[in-house]
Amino acid sequence: MLLPSRMAVLNHMFDTEEVDVNQVMSALEKDYGNEKQFNEKMYLDHLLALEANGLVEMASYDLDVNSELVMRYVITEDGRHAVRKYVDASYRKR
């Protein structure tokens, strides 16, 4: 059984320093890539919702080679606490 995708994003961030939406999607593609909702818009929404709830925060932003905005996020201490509390250790770094 898989974690809900938003919690999987937070769980992925638990042991990473800084991620953008494409890095998150690359890491989760194996488990979630076949879902209809596996797209950049939805996963950006996940990051923004996690940010709005104080579980992650924007670390930096920049333009990529195609002049597209790339926002990078880090997990907060509240986010780490949520992962420790709600995610079974067997799900960490699958």
PyMOL commands that place a pseudoatom at each C-alpha (Angstrom):
pseudoatom trace, name=CA, resn=MET, resi=1, chain=A, elem=C, hetatm=0, pos=[0.000, 0.000, 0.000]
pseudoatom trace, name=CA, resn=LEU, resi=2, chain=A, elem=C, hetatm=0, pos=[1.231, 3.481, -0.876]
pseudoatom trace, name=CA, resn=LEU, resi=3, chain=A, elem=C, hetatm=0, pos=[1.094, 6.700, 1.090]
pseudoatom trace, name=CA, resn=PRO, resi=4, chain=A, elem=C, hetatm=0, pos=[-1.253, 9.425, -0.117]
pseudoatom trace, name=CA, resn=SER, resi=5, chain=A, elem=C, hetatm=0, pos=[0.737, 11.385, -2.682]
pseudoatom trace, name=CA, resn=ARG, resi=6, chain=A, elem=C, hetatm=0, pos=[0.974, 14.595, -0.649]
pseudoatom trace, name=CA, resn=MET, resi=7, chain=A, elem=C, hetatm=0, pos=[2.366, 12.683, 2.331]
pseudoatom trace, name=CA, resn=ALA, resi=8, chain=A, elem=C, hetatm=0, pos=[4.722, 10.840, -0.033]
pseudoatom trace, name=CA, resn=VAL, resi=9, chain=A, elem=C, hetatm=0, pos=[6.086, 14.231, -1.139]
pseudoatom trace, name=CA, resn=LEU, resi=10, chain=A, elem=C, hetatm=0, pos=[6.693, 15.210, 2.483]
pseudoatom trace, name=CA, resn=ASN, resi=11, chain=A, elem=C, hetatm=0, pos=[8.193, 11.808, 3.254]
pseudoatom trace, name=CA, resn=HIS, resi=12, chain=A, elem=C, hetatm=0, pos=[10.569, 12.149, 0.285]
pseudoatom trace, name=CA, resn=MET, resi=13, chain=A, elem=C, hetatm=0, pos=[11.706, 15.528, 1.564]
pseudoatom trace, name=CA, resn=PHE, resi=14, chain=A, elem=C, hetatm=0, pos=[12.513, 14.148, 5.035]
pseudoatom trace, name=CA, resn=ASP, resi=15, chain=A, elem=C, hetatm=0, pos=[16.071, 13.185, 4.056]
pseudoatom trace, name=CA, resn=THR, resi=16, chain=A, elem=C, hetatm=0, pos=[16.734, 15.648, 1.235]
pseudoatom trace, name=CA, resn=GLU, resi=17, chain=A, elem=C, hetatm=0, pos=[18.189, 19.113, 1.543]
pseudoatom trace, name=CA, resn=GLU, resi=18, chain=A, elem=C, hetatm=0, pos=[16.316, 21.008, -1.165]
pseudoatom trace, name=CA, resn=VAL, resi=19, chain=A, elem=C, hetatm=0, pos=[13.973, 19.867, -3.952]
pseudoatom trace, name=CA, resn=ASP, resi=20, chain=A, elem=C, hetatm=0, pos=[11.953, 21.268, -6.806]
pseudoatom trace, name=CA, resn=VAL, resi=21, chain=A, elem=C, hetatm=0, pos=[8.785, 19.782, -8.259]
pseudoatom trace, name=CA, resn=ASN, resi=22, chain=A, elem=C, hetatm=0, pos=[10.629, 17.911, -11.021]
pseudoatom trace, name=CA, resn=GLN, resi=23, chain=A, elem=C, hetatm=0, pos=[12.997, 16.262, -8.544]
pseudoatom trace, name=CA, resn=VAL, resi=24, chain=A, elem=C, hetatm=0, pos=[10.054, 15.166, -6.396]
pseudoatom trace, name=CA, resn=MET, resi=25, chain=A, elem=C, hetatm=0, pos=[8.264, 13.731, -9.404]
pseudoatom trace, name=CA, resn=SER, resi=26, chain=A, elem=C, hetatm=0, pos=[11.383, 11.873, -10.561]
pseudoatom trace, name=CA, resn=ALA, resi=27, chain=A, elem=C, hetatm=0, pos=[11.766, 10.311, -7.122]
pseudoatom trace, name=CA, resn=LEU, resi=28, chain=A, elem=C, hetatm=0, pos=[8.104, 9.272, -6.888]
pseudoatom trace, name=CA, resn=GLU, resi=29, chain=A, elem=C, hetatm=0, pos=[7.533, 8.256, -10.495]
pseudoatom trace, name=CA, resn=LYS, resi=30, chain=A, elem=C, hetatm=0, pos=[8.158, 4.566, -9.845]
pseudoatom trace, name=CA, resn=ASP, resi=31, chain=A, elem=C, hetatm=0, pos=[5.269, 4.344, -7.364]
pseudoatom trace, name=CA, resn=TYR, resi=32, chain=A, elem=C, hetatm=0, pos=[2.922, 7.095, -8.530]
pseudoatom trace, name=CA, resn=GLY, resi=33, chain=A, elem=C, hetatm=0, pos=[3.734, 7.577, -12.232]
pseudoatom trace, name=CA, resn=ASN, resi=34, chain=A, elem=C, hetatm=0, pos=[0.739, 5.595, -13.489]
pseudoatom trace, name=CA, resn=GLU, resi=35, chain=A, elem=C, hetatm=0, pos=[-1.800, 7.739, -11.634]
pseudoatom trace, name=CA, resn=LYS, resi=36, chain=A, elem=C, hetatm=0, pos=[-3.856, 10.208, -13.661]
pseudoatom trace, name=CA, resn=GLN, resi=37, chain=A, elem=C, hetatm=0, pos=[-3.017, 12.954, -11.164]
pseudoatom trace, name=CA, resn=PHE, resi=38, chain=A, elem=C, hetatm=0, pos=[0.736, 12.457, -11.589]
pseudoatom trace, name=CA, resn=ASN, resi=39, chain=A, elem=C, hetatm=0, pos=[1.489, 15.747, -13.312]
pseudoatom trace, name=CA, resn=GLU, resi=40, chain=A, elem=C, hetatm=0, pos=[3.519, 18.849, -12.594]
pseudoatom trace, name=CA, resn=LYS, resi=41, chain=A, elem=C, hetatm=0, pos=[0.506, 21.016, -11.734]
pseudoatom trace, name=CA, resn=MET, resi=42, chain=A, elem=C, hetatm=0, pos=[-0.758, 18.577, -9.099]
pseudoatom trace, name=CA, resn=TYR, resi=43, chain=A, elem=C, hetatm=0, pos=[2.650, 18.074, -7.515]
pseudoatom trace, name=CA, resn=LEU, resi=44, chain=A, elem=C, hetatm=0, pos=[3.268, 21.814, -7.427]
pseudoatom trace, name=CA, resn=ASP, resi=45, chain=A, elem=C, hetatm=0, pos=[-0.112, 22.080, -5.682]
pseudoatom trace, name=CA, resn=HIS, resi=46, chain=A, elem=C, hetatm=0, pos=[1.118, 19.517, -3.144]
pseudoatom trace, name=CA, resn=LEU, resi=47, chain=A, elem=C, hetatm=0, pos=[4.223, 21.589, -2.426]
pseudoatom trace, name=CA, resn=LEU, resi=48, chain=A, elem=C, hetatm=0, pos=[2.214, 24.810, -2.146]
pseudoatom trace, name=CA, resn=ALA, resi=49, chain=A, elem=C, hetatm=0, pos=[-0.300, 23.181, 0.216]
pseudoatom trace, name=CA, resn=LEU, resi=50, chain=A, elem=C, hetatm=0, pos=[2.507, 21.788, 2.360]
pseudoatom trace, name=CA, resn=GLU, resi=51, chain=A, elem=C, hetatm=0, pos=[4.032, 25.276, 2.424]
pseudoatom trace, name=CA, resn=ALA, resi=52, chain=A, elem=C, hetatm=0, pos=[0.700, 26.862, 3.396]
pseudoatom trace, name=CA, resn=ASN, resi=53, chain=A, elem=C, hetatm=0, pos=[0.494, 24.442, 6.321]
pseudoatom trace, name=CA, resn=GLY, resi=54, chain=A, elem=C, hetatm=0, pos=[4.026, 25.208, 7.489]
pseudoatom trace, name=CA, resn=LEU, resi=55, chain=A, elem=C, hetatm=0, pos=[5.431, 21.766, 6.684]
pseudoatom trace, name=CA, resn=VAL, resi=56, chain=A, elem=C, hetatm=0, pos=[7.837, 22.976, 3.979]
pseudoatom trace, name=CA, resn=GLU, resi=57, chain=A, elem=C, hetatm=0, pos=[9.195, 26.368, 3.023]
pseudoatom trace, name=CA, resn=MET, resi=58, chain=A, elem=C, hetatm=0, pos=[10.604, 27.863, -0.136]
pseudoatom trace, name=CA, resn=ALA, resi=59, chain=A, elem=C, hetatm=0, pos=[14.401, 27.818, 0.015]
pseudoatom trace, name=CA, resn=SER, resi=60, chain=A, elem=C, hetatm=0, pos=[15.191, 29.484, -3.292]
pseudoatom trace, name=CA, resn=TYR, resi=61, chain=A, elem=C, hetatm=0, pos=[13.895, 30.210, -6.760]
pseudoatom trace, name=CA, resn=ASP, resi=62, chain=A, elem=C, hetatm=0, pos=[15.467, 30.832, -10.128]
pseudoatom trace, name=CA, resn=LEU, resi=63, chain=A, elem=C, hetatm=0, pos=[14.823, 30.637, -13.849]
pseudoatom trace, name=CA, resn=ASP, resi=64, chain=A, elem=C, hetatm=0, pos=[15.909, 27.526, -15.707]
pseudoatom trace, name=CA, resn=VAL, resi=65, chain=A, elem=C, hetatm=0, pos=[17.472, 27.442, -19.192]
pseudoatom trace, name=CA, resn=ASN, resi=66, chain=A, elem=C, hetatm=0, pos=[13.975, 27.787, -20.712]
pseudoatom trace, name=CA, resn=SER, resi=67, chain=A, elem=C, hetatm=0, pos=[13.202, 30.863, -18.571]
pseudoatom trace, name=CA, resn=GLU, resi=68, chain=A, elem=C, hetatm=0, pos=[10.723, 28.828, -16.505]
pseudoatom trace, name=CA, resn=LEU, resi=69, chain=A, elem=C, hetatm=0, pos=[10.444, 29.565, -12.792]
pseudoatom trace, name=CA, resn=VAL, resi=70, chain=A, elem=C, hetatm=0, pos=[11.948, 26.816, -10.604]
pseudoatom trace, name=CA, resn=MET, resi=71, chain=A, elem=C, hetatm=0, pos=[11.071, 26.947, -6.908]
pseudoatom trace, name=CA, resn=ARG, resi=72, chain=A, elem=C, hetatm=0, pos=[13.032, 24.836, -4.439]
pseudoatom trace, name=CA, resn=TYR, resi=73, chain=A, elem=C, hetatm=0, pos=[11.644, 23.756, -1.092]
pseudoatom trace, name=CA, resn=VAL, resi=74, chain=A, elem=C, hetatm=0, pos=[12.996, 22.389, 2.188]
pseudoatom trace, name=CA, resn=ILE, resi=75, chain=A, elem=C, hetatm=0, pos=[11.131, 20.533, 4.910]
pseudoatom trace, name=CA, resn=THR, resi=76, chain=A, elem=C, hetatm=0, pos=[10.559, 22.401, 8.179]
pseudoatom trace, name=CA, resn=GLU, resi=77, chain=A, elem=C, hetatm=0, pos=[10.903, 20.988, 11.667]
pseudoatom trace, name=CA, resn=ASP, resi=78, chain=A, elem=C, hetatm=0, pos=[7.088, 20.757, 11.809]
pseudoatom trace, name=CA, resn=GLY, resi=79, chain=A, elem=C, hetatm=0, pos=[7.209, 18.753, 8.577]
pseudoatom trace, name=CA, resn=ARG, resi=80, chain=A, elem=C, hetatm=0, pos=[9.804, 16.393, 10.049]
pseudoatom trace, name=CA, resn=HIS, resi=81, chain=A, elem=C, hetatm=0, pos=[7.641, 15.990, 13.142]
pseudoatom trace, name=CA, resn=ALA, resi=82, chain=A, elem=C, hetatm=0, pos=[4.611, 15.140, 10.968]
pseudoatom trace, name=CA, resn=VAL, resi=83, chain=A, elem=C, hetatm=0, pos=[6.589, 12.477, 9.079]
pseudoatom trace, name=CA, resn=ARG, resi=84, chain=A, elem=C, hetatm=0, pos=[7.879, 10.943, 12.309]
pseudoatom trace, name=CA, resn=LYS, resi=85, chain=A, elem=C, hetatm=0, pos=[4.383, 10.950, 13.789]
pseudoatom trace, name=CA, resn=TYR, resi=86, chain=A, elem=C, hetatm=0, pos=[2.252, 9.815, 10.836]
pseudoatom trace, name=CA, resn=VAL, resi=87, chain=A, elem=C, hetatm=0, pos=[4.521, 7.845, 8.494]
pseudoatom trace, name=CA, resn=ASP, resi=88, chain=A, elem=C, hetatm=0, pos=[5.562, 4.352, 9.493]
pseudoatom trace, name=CA, resn=ALA, resi=89, chain=A, elem=C, hetatm=0, pos=[9.323, 3.858, 9.363]
pseudoatom trace, name=CA, resn=SER, resi=90, chain=A, elem=C, hetatm=0, pos=[8.872, 1.150, 6.715]
pseudoatom trace, name=CA, resn=TYR, resi=91, chain=A, elem=C, hetatm=0, pos=[7.861, 3.888, 4.214]
pseudoatom trace, name=CA, resn=ARG, resi=92, chain=A, elem=C, hetatm=0, pos=[10.904, 6.056, 4.721]
pseudoatom trace, name=CA, resn=LYS, resi=93, chain=A, elem=C, hetatm=0, pos=[13.336, 6.121, 1.796]
pseudoatom trace, name=CA, resn=ARG, resi=94, chain=A, elem=C, hetatm=0, pos=[11.752, 3.345, -0.164]
for i in range(1, 94): cmd.bond("trace and resi %d" % i, "trace and resi %d" % (i + 1))
show_as sticks, trace
zoom trace
